[in-house]
Amino acid sequence: MTQTRSIIRGVGGYLPANVVTNDDLAKRVDTSDEWISQRTGIRQRHIAAEGEFTSDLAVAAARQALDRAGLKPEDIDLVIVATTTPDYTFPATAAIVQHKLGIHGGMAFDLQAVCSGFVYGIATADSYLKNGLAKRALVIGAETFSRIVDWTDRTTCVLFGDGAGAVVMEVEHVLDDAPERGVLASSLRSDGQYWDKLYTKGGPSTTLSVGYVHMEGPEVFRHAVGKITDVVRSVFEKTGYGVNSLDWFVPHQANRRIIDGAGQKLGILPEKVIVTVDRHANTSAASVPLALNEGFTDGRIKKGDLVMLEAMGGGFTWGASLIRW
């Protein structure tokens, strides 16, 4: 007997060259490095250059992932871009990425689940691959969140940054007794009653504009740890694994206190948690794949490791995926 599974073939990331530190922000708004770092753990963030778009960041991350996978763009027949900051209202940024990579077949679409977008994208690609709708997928989280931040609002402008991360996923048909590999399980959640706790005050249908980020920070924080731990435990229940089996925990990089709180509640050792929020800030849908890319690049994540991805974002949306690397 055989089984069908979707594996990670390659991972990549891209951060814009422009680095903005907390001290740089203190020259623009009433804040300080101490105020930001104590409350969030953030010390700097990368900001896209003028004329550098979400699709450009996505393409750079995708190319690195393809190179590491030993594949060419034409080998891809599914492109999913998780983003809240598309190049245009339409077409999908994924279609623009597809064009810039020189891919002329298959499917391409955007996925909007805000900070949970990449985890939603992994689950979506996993389903497409296992059900025969595609053979190889690019799943990208890419954001130019700096474009929807009010740079006069010190409560939000200090939190976000720009970047992109990507993975190449591929379907495999193997014997039932083959070594475990790939996406083992995912759990996704949403609850729209909290939509107004984290949103942009704008949209094509409401204000004919993009709008800026609005966040009720204490409310988001209050829900975050509980929702994160719930969905991670759900994935463990689906697979039969537990915290002690986990090699790496790759959470959404929104706030160091949320990361630490979720890790403590789940019983995950701090040395198993990959943290980039101090250098990247919150890059929304790009944060998980950027952290995943860093863990792979520096040699921490190795073949055979059990890796848990987790994110929560506006909507609220939240989700987790367990992957055997």
N, C-alpha and C positions, 0 to 999 in steps of 0.2 A: 504493500500500500504506500501511497505517496501523500505528502502534504504540500499545501501552497502557503508560502510566507513572503513577506516583504522585508527586505534587508536594507541597511544603510550601506551604500557603496562609497560615499565620499561626503565630506563636510567642508564648508568654507565660510569665510567672513570678510567683512570690509567695514572700516571705520574712516570717516572723512579726516583729512589731514589737520583741519583746524581744531585745536584743543582749547576749551574755555574752562578755566579753573574757577573755583569759588571766589578767589581773590579778584579775578576779572569781573565776576558778576557784582561783587561788592562796590565796584566803581560805577555800576549802572543803577542798582536798586539798593534799598536800605536793608542790607544783609551782611553776613560775615562768614568766613570759612568755618568758624566755630559753631555758629548757629545752624548752618546747613549740615555739617558733618555729624554733629551730635544727634540731630533729629532724623537723618536719613542714611548716613554712612557715605554720602556722595562727596567726592572731592573735585571731580572734573567731569566733563562730557565733551563729545565730539560734535561739531556743528557743520553741516553741509555747506559747501561754498556756493556763492551765487552762480546759478546756472547748473548746479549739480542736483539732479532730480532723484526721486525715489527709485525710478527704473535704473538709473546709473549705478546706484549703490547695489541694487539687486543683481545686476549683471556682473559686477565685480565679484560679489560673493559666489554667484553661480559658477563663474569661470573657475574659481579656485576649487570648488566642490567637484566640478567635472574633471579637472586636471588630476585631482587626488583619486578620483574613481577610475581614471584611465579611459574616460569616455569622451566623445565629441558631442556638440550640441544636437546634431542630427540623430543621435541615439535616443533622445528624449521625446516621448509622445504625450507627456502631461506636465504642464507648468501651472503651479499654484503659487500665487503671491498673496501672503497675508499682510495686509496693510490698512492703516487708518488714514494715510496721507498719500493717496494715489496721485499720479501725475495729472490726471484729468478726471472729471466726473465720469466720463466714459471716453474712449474704450477702457477696458480693464488694463491696469498696469501690466498684468501678466501677458497680455497680447503685445504690448510694447517691448517687454523683456524678450518674448519669443522672437519678435522681429529683430531686435538688436543682437541676439545670439545666432540668428540665421536659421531658425527652426521654421519649417513651412508646413508641418503636418501635426496631427494630434490635437490636443485640447489645451486651452489656456484660459484661466479665469482667476479673479481675485476672491479672497475670502475675508470677510469683515467680522472679526470677533474681538477687536481691539487688542489688548495685551495677550489674550489667550489665542490669538490668531494662528500662531505657528503650531501650537499643540493641536488645535482644530485641524490644521492643514495636514499634520502627520496622520491623524486618524482618518481624514478624508482620502488621502493618497493610499493609505493602507487598504481601505475598502475598495477603491478603484482597482488597485493592483491584484488583490486577492480574488476579485470578481471578474477579471479578464478584460476590463475596460482600458487598461494601459499596461505597458511592460516596464517602462522606466519613467520616473517622475522627478522633477525638480520641485522641491518645496522650499519656498523662500519667505523669510520674514524681513521686511524692509520698511524703513520709516525715515521721513524727514520731519520729525515731530516738532522741530524748532519753528516750522512754518505755521503751526497752529497754537503757539504759545504766546501769551501776552507778556512781553518782556518788561512791562511795568508792574506786574503782579509777582511780588516776591514769594508768595506761597506756592505758585505753580512753576514759574520759569526756572527755578533752581533744580527741578526734579527731572527734567527730560533731556534727551540727547538724540542724535541721529546715528544710523548704522544699518547694516544688513547682515544676515546669516542665512546659510542655505545647506540643504542636504540633498544628495542624490539617492533615491530609493529605487529598488529593483525587485521584481517578482522572481521567486525561485520555486521550482518544483523538485522536492527532495523526498527521499525515503523517510518513513515515519521514525526510524531510529537514528536519523541524522542528528548531529549535535545541534542544540537549540541556538537559534539566531534570529534577529530581526525584531519587529514590533510584536510584542507578546499580548498586550491588551491596552485599551484606552478607555477612559471615562470622561464624558463631556457633560457640562451642566450650564444652565442659564436661568435667570430669574429677572424678568423685565420690570418688576415692581421697583427695582432700585435704579432704574435708568438715569434718574436725575441726580444721582450721587456723584457721577463721573461722566461728563459729556461735553460736547462742544456747543456753544451758544450760537449755532448757525447750521445751515443746510440748504440745498437747492430748493426743497419744497416748502421750507418755513421762512427763511430770511433771504433767500437768493444769494447767500454768502457762505463762506466756510466757517467763520466764527472761531472763537478761542476756547481753549480748554477751561472747564469749570470743574472743580473737585471739592467735595466735602470731605476733607482729609480724615478727620476723626471717625466719620461713618465708614469710609472705605477701610480704614485700619481695623475697625471693630469687627467687620465681617471677614476680613481677609484670612486670618489664621485658621478660623473654624472651617471655612469653605475649602481651603487648600488641604487641610488634613483629612477632611471627609472624602475628597475625591481621590487622594493618594491611597487611602485605606481601601477604597472601592476597587482600585486597580490591583492592589495586593490580594484582595479576596478573589478576584477573577482568576488570578494566576497561581494562587497557593503559596506565593512567596511572602516574606515578611521583611521588616526593617533590617534584620541581621544578615539577610542575603544580599542587600544592596551594596554595590560598590561606589556609586556616585549618585548624588542628588543634584539635579540641575534646575533650580527654581527660577521663576520670573524675577528679574532684577529691578524691583520697584523701590524697596526700602530695606535697609539692613535689619531693622528691628522686626519687620515681617518675616524675613528669611530666617532670622535667629529664632523667632517665636514658633514658626512652623516646624523647624528642625527639632526644637526642644520638645514640642508637643508630640511629635512622631517618634521621638527617641533616636534621631539620626545623629551620629557623632559629627561634630563640627568639621573634622578633617575630611569628611566625605562630601561636604557641601562645596560646590563650585560657585564662587562669588566674584562678580565683576562690577557690581553696582558702584563701587568706589571710583572706578575709572570710566565707566560707560554711562552712568546714570540710568534712568528708565528709558529704554529705546523701544518700548511697547512690544509689538510683534517680533522685533528683531532681538530682544534681550535673551530669550532662551537659546536660539541658535548661535548667537555670538558667544554665550557662555559655553555652550557645547563645543564650539570651534576652539575656544581657548583651552578647554580641557583636553581636547584631542591634540592640538598643536604642541602643547607643552609636555605631552607624553603621559598625562595622568590617565586618560581613558584609553584602554587597550582592548584588543580583540578578546571577546569572551566576557567582558565586564557587563554587569547588570546596572542599567542607567535609568533613573526615573526623571522624566521631564514634568514640569508643573507650571501652571500660570493662572492668573486671575486678572480680569480686565473689566472695562466698562460694559454695562448691560444689565446686571452683572453677568459675565461669562466666566467660567473656570473649567479647568480640565487637567488631566494627567495622562501620560503614556509611559509604559515600561518597555524598555528596549534591551535586548541582548546584543551587545556590540559585535 
